[in-house]
């Protein structure tokens, strides 16, 4: 069970943003605790991706406040998000297909020898260490990531975020387009991250994925928060009626 007695890792309070007069996010508040996975559900255009882009620094909200460990922070761009140990793993994964896992892990932050040359051996050793922790079955260290399966690519992207001290991870539909075996692999990765006290916002369309992977779910509709529920207390149908009808369980 997630301990929610302390200070949340992240609080997004009263967040709003409008595009051309349309409120994409309308006074929404959500929070996330260490070692917790909170699913963000809703139809396309419900506002869930926009809300999370404010946390990742891609957009700036019109109103509201973001707190990390109970302290207000300014996140005006992705660099600010990274400085606050927030990493995003997009569906596209942003991996360099022609490079191997270690080169992707250190992309733009390469390790160098005392002579200023890229230290491939050190990067591979570091990559083997973190992959050993996250995904012990991973063996394809010397192949380009284009040769990896979806779940393996996902684990490279997650390893990169974790290696650079992410404490808050945003995952965008992490199991979309994966088969059952690969989906289980991502579920195992998420358990590993939770055990390390990392908090995860998981954006998804798939109610089943959220029921399986998340501790709580926050459902959005038309830019507004329908509600946040504890997963053990609700059924798939409860979540569907929140998404489709905008009604909380029991309403």
Buried (B, 14 or more C-beta within 10 A) or exposed (E): EBEBEEEBBBBBBEBBBBEEEEBBBBBBBBBBBBBBBBBBBBEEBBBBBBBBBBBBBBBEBEEBBBBBBEEEBEBEEBEBBBEBBBBBBBEEBEBEEEBBBBBBBBEEEBBEEEEEEEBBEBBBEBBBEBBEEBBEEBEBEEEBBEEBBBBBBBBBBBBBBBBEEBBBBBBBBBBEEBEEEBBBBBBBBBEBBBEEEBBBBBBBBBBEBBBBBBBBBBBBBBBBBBBBBEBEEBEEEBBEBBBEEBBBBEE
